[in-house]
Structures are given as structure tokens and as C-alpha cells.
Amino acid sequence: MKIKFLGHASFLITTNNNIKIITDPYKSGAYNGAVGYKPITEEAHIVTISHEHDDHNYYKEIKGTPEIVRGAGEKELFGIKFIGIETYHDLSKGKERGKNVIFLIIADDLKLLHLGDLGHQIKEGEKRKIGDVDILFVPVGGYFTIDAEEASEIVEFLKPRITIPMHFKTPVLDFPIAPVEDFLVEKKNVKMLDVSEIEVSKENLPKEREIWVLKPALI
């Protein structure tokens, strides 16, 4: 499996069968230009959308005719299982920013969990639904989502083999959120990868838990 960090909360996941999944595609130029990442023009078979905000749900420029996966529940497409679990974008059960869906994606014998714009801690009941996690995509910037400290607590709670931080401040994102470095303070086993795309399989997962920081491709 290949995982490419496009930017913000958007990743291109390519399975061994060449099925392409894009998570939470942003609209380039959204929020009066605050989202300065380049447009996503990749091809995809499947797009997952955690919630209906312009920096997470814009798939109109994605090539192909992708199946759109939204909301809670289970779905199987192209032999890939998607489990959506309803959560919230804030600490007040959606009163401030609405609902959010976290997606468990099971493909190539790997379990990937994308947290979207999660705004609170994962509960024990949600953890039971999720089970073990191989790769966790976690927002770390705070303000609109969990912050660095809360993200760290979730990582310790879920214990993924690989944690990939997302939704953090970059030179092209004019949001009042923190940079990834805030999340990395006092962390061990951090790999600052000078690439946007990595290849991973069940067999080559690290023996000890690691944090992999990818470069946004569309910066």
C-alpha cells in the first residue's frame, strides 16, 4: 500500500490492487484563500468525507467518478471495508461545529483510522468498535479540532503502530492552528520524512510504535 499526504487532512491511499482512495479533499482557496494548498486533481475510485466543511468535502476536481463514502455505518467497495463511526467536531456534541465521522479503512490486511476533524477524546465504546489500529491519521493543530496534547492522549489510548499527524499549520494554511512541532514535543520514535509518499505493508510495520511526519505534496 502507498500513502501520499496531499495536504491538510487529505491523503491518497493506493492499495496493492491499485484502488485509489482520497480522504477529506479540501477546496483550494476555501475560506477567502485561507486554504492555500494546490487543487487536488488526482484520480480516485473512492472518496471519504468526514464532515461537510469546504476544507474536507470538495471532490469536484478529483478525476474519475469516485464513490463517495459519508456518514456512519459499514460499506464495502472494491473489496475494501469502510466503517464510519459518528463523533463530533467539538466538545459540545456538535453544537459549535457539527458532527464528524471517523473512518476505519481495512485494506491490504491493514487497519487505517482517519479521525477527520475530531473535536474530543475517543470513548471506550468507540475503541471497541475500532479495535487494533495499524496506521492512525490524527489532527494535531487544535482550535477547530483536538490539540497536540489531546491528540497525544488518543495516540496513547489507541496505540497505533504508525501515527501520521495531519491538520496542522503550514505556510500555505492561514488557520489559527498550531504547527506539527507542537505535537512532537517530548515524543520518541519520530521520523521526519522528507517525502510526501510512503509504502507500507503488514509485514514491514515497525516493531515499536512510531510517528511518521510526511511533507504535504500540494504545498
C-alpha positions as CSV (number, residue, x, y, z in Angstrom):
1,M,0.0,0.0,0.0
2,K,1.1,3.5,-0.8
3,I,0.1,6.6,1.3
4,K,0.6,10.1,-0.1
5,F,0.0,13.2,2.0
6,L,-1.7,15.7,-0.3
7,G,-2.2,18.3,2.4
8,H,-4.3,19.3,5.4
9,A,-6.4,16.1,6.2
10,S,-6.3,14.7,2.7
11,F,-4.3,11.6,1.8
12,L,-4.2,9.4,-1.4
13,I,-4.2,5.8,-0.4
14,T,-3.3,3.3,-3.2
15,T,-3.9,-0.3,-2.4
16,N,-1.9,-3.3,-3.8
17,N,-4.8,-3.7,-6.4
18,N,-4.3,-0.1,-7.5
19,I,-7.6,1.1,-5.9
20,K,-7.2,4.7,-5.0
21,I,-8.9,6.3,-2.0
22,I,-8.8,10.0,-1.2
23,T,-9.7,11.2,2.3
24,D,-11.2,14.5,3.1
25,P,-10.4,16.5,0.0
26,Y,-10.1,20.2,0.6
27,K,-11.2,23.1,-1.7
28,S,-8.2,25.0,-2.8
29,G,-8.7,28.7,-2.0
30,A,-11.5,28.0,0.5
31,Y,-12.3,30.4,3.3
32,N,-11.3,33.5,1.4
33,G,-8.0,32.0,0.4
34,A,-7.0,30.6,3.8
35,V,-6.6,27.1,2.3
36,G,-3.7,27.7,0.1
37,Y,-2.9,24.2,-0.9
38,K,-2.9,23.4,-4.6
39,P,-6.1,21.8,-6.1
40,I,-6.4,18.1,-5.8
41,T,-6.6,16.7,-9.3
42,E,-5.6,13.1,-8.6
43,E,-7.8,10.2,-9.8
44,A,-9.7,8.2,-7.2
45,H,-12.1,5.3,-7.1
46,I,-13.3,6.2,-3.6
47,V,-13.5,9.5,-1.6
48,T,-14.2,9.6,2.2
49,I,-15.7,12.7,3.7
50,S,-15.7,13.1,7.5
51,H,-18.0,16.2,7.5
52,E,-19.4,18.9,5.3
53,H,-16.8,21.7,5.5
54,D,-15.1,23.1,2.4
55,D,-11.6,22.0,3.6
56,H,-12.8,18.4,3.9
57,N,-15.5,17.7,1.3
58,Y,-14.5,19.1,-2.1
59,Y,-14.3,16.3,-4.6
60,K,-15.4,18.1,-7.8
61,E,-11.9,18.3,-9.2
62,I,-10.9,14.8,-8.5
63,K,-10.6,12.7,-11.7
64,G,-12.6,9.7,-12.3
65,T,-16.1,9.0,-11.0
66,P,-15.4,8.2,-7.4
67,E,-17.8,6.6,-5.0
68,I,-18.4,9.0,-2.1
69,V,-18.4,7.5,1.4
70,R,-20.1,9.6,4.0
71,G,-21.7,9.1,7.4
72,A,-21.8,6.3,10.0
73,G,-22.2,2.6,9.1
74,E,-20.4,-0.1,7.2
75,K,-19.7,-0.3,3.5
76,E,-17.6,-2.4,1.3
77,L,-16.3,-1.1,-2.1
78,F,-13.7,-2.8,-4.4
79,G,-13.0,-5.3,-1.6
80,I,-12.2,-2.6,0.9
81,K,-14.1,-2.2,4.1
82,F,-15.1,1.2,5.5
83,I,-16.6,1.6,9.0
84,G,-17.8,5.1,9.8
85,I,-18.3,6.0,13.4
86,E,-20.2,9.1,14.3
87,T,-18.3,11.6,16.5
88,Y,-18.3,15.4,16.9
89,H,-16.3,18.3,15.6
90,D,-16.2,19.9,19.1
91,L,-16.6,19.3,22.8
92,S,-20.3,20.1,23.0
93,K,-21.8,17.2,20.9
94,G,-21.8,19.2,17.7
95,K,-23.5,22.4,18.9
96,E,-20.5,24.5,17.8
97,R,-19.2,22.8,14.6
98,G,-21.5,19.8,13.9
99,K,-20.9,16.1,13.6
100,N,-17.7,14.3,12.4
101,V,-17.3,10.8,11.2
102,I,-14.1,8.8,11.8
103,F,-13.4,6.2,9.2
104,L,-11.8,2.8,9.8
105,I,-10.4,1.6,6.4
106,I,-9.5,-2.1,6.1
107,A,-7.4,-2.9,3.1
108,D,-4.3,-5.0,2.2
109,D,-4.5,-6.6,5.7
110,L,-4.0,-3.2,7.3
111,K,-6.4,-1.2,9.5
112,L,-6.2,2.6,8.9
113,L,-8.1,5.1,11.0
114,H,-8.7,8.6,9.8
115,L,-10.1,10.9,12.5
116,G,-11.3,13.8,10.3
117,D,-11.9,16.9,12.4
118,L,-12.4,15.1,15.7
119,G,-13.1,17.5,18.5
120,H,-13.0,15.3,21.6
121,Q,-11.5,12.2,23.1
122,I,-12.3,8.7,21.8
123,K,-14.5,6.8,24.2
124,E,-14.1,3.2,25.3
125,G,-17.2,2.1,23.3
126,E,-15.7,3.7,20.1
127,K,-12.4,2.0,20.8
128,R,-14.1,-1.4,21.0
129,K,-15.7,-0.8,17.5
130,I,-12.3,0.3,16.1
131,G,-10.1,-2.5,17.6
132,D,-6.4,-2.5,16.8
133,V,-5.1,0.2,14.6
134,D,-2.1,-0.1,12.3
135,I,-2.0,3.5,10.9
136,L,-3.6,6.5,12.6
137,F,-4.2,9.8,10.8
138,V,-4.7,12.3,13.6
139,P,-5.4,16.1,13.6
140,V,-3.0,17.9,15.9
141,G,-3.4,21.6,15.2
142,G,-6.1,22.4,17.8
143,Y,-8.6,25.3,17.7
144,F,-11.1,23.5,15.3
145,T,-10.1,20.0,16.4
146,I,-8.3,18.2,19.2
147,D,-4.9,19.9,20.0
148,A,-1.5,18.4,20.4
149,E,-2.0,17.3,24.0
150,E,-5.4,15.7,23.2
151,A,-4.0,14.0,20.1
152,S,-1.2,12.6,22.2
153,E,-3.7,11.1,24.6
154,I,-5.6,9.5,21.7
155,V,-2.4,8.0,20.4
156,E,-1.7,6.5,23.8
157,F,-5.2,5.2,24.0
158,L,-5.4,3.6,20.6
159,K,-1.7,2.6,20.4
160,P,-1.3,2.5,16.6
161,R,1.8,1.1,15.0
162,I,2.2,4.2,12.9
163,T,0.9,7.7,13.7
164,I,0.7,10.2,10.9
165,P,-0.1,13.8,12.1
166,M,-2.4,16.0,9.9
167,H,-4.4,19.2,10.1
168,F,-1.6,21.5,11.3
169,K,-0.4,24.9,10.4
170,T,1.8,25.3,7.3
171,P,3.0,28.3,5.2
172,V,0.0,27.9,2.9
173,L,-2.7,27.3,5.5
174,D,-3.9,30.6,7.1
175,F,-5.8,29.0,10.0
176,P,-5.3,29.8,13.7
177,I,-3.9,26.3,14.4
178,A,-0.6,25.0,15.7
179,P,2.3,23.6,13.7
180,V,3.1,19.9,13.8
181,E,6.2,20.6,16.0
182,D,3.9,21.3,19.0
183,F,2.7,17.7,18.8
184,L,6.2,16.3,18.5
185,V,7.5,17.8,21.8
186,E,9.0,15.1,24.0
187,K,7.9,12.4,21.6
188,K,10.1,9.3,20.9
189,N,10.5,7.4,17.7
190,V,9.7,10.3,15.4
191,K,10.6,10.0,11.8
192,M,10.7,13.4,9.9
193,L,10.3,12.0,6.4
194,D,11.4,14.4,3.7
195,V,8.9,12.8,1.3
196,S,5.1,13.0,0.7
197,E,4.6,9.3,-0.1
198,I,5.5,6.2,1.7
199,E,4.9,2.5,1.1
200,V,3.8,0.2,3.9
201,S,2.6,-3.4,4.4
202,K,1.6,-5.5,7.3
203,E,4.9,-7.2,7.1
204,N,7.0,-4.1,7.4
205,L,5.1,-2.3,10.2
206,P,7.6,-1.1,12.8
207,K,8.0,-3.3,15.8
208,E,7.8,-0.3,18.1
209,R,5.2,2.4,17.7
210,E,6.4,5.3,15.6
211,I,5.3,8.8,14.4
212,W,5.9,9.5,10.7
213,V,5.7,13.1,9.6
214,L,5.1,13.5,5.9
215,K,5.6,16.6,3.7
216,P,2.4,17.9,2.1
217,A,2.6,17.2,-1.6
218,L,0.4,20.1,-2.7
219,I,2.0,22.9,-0.7
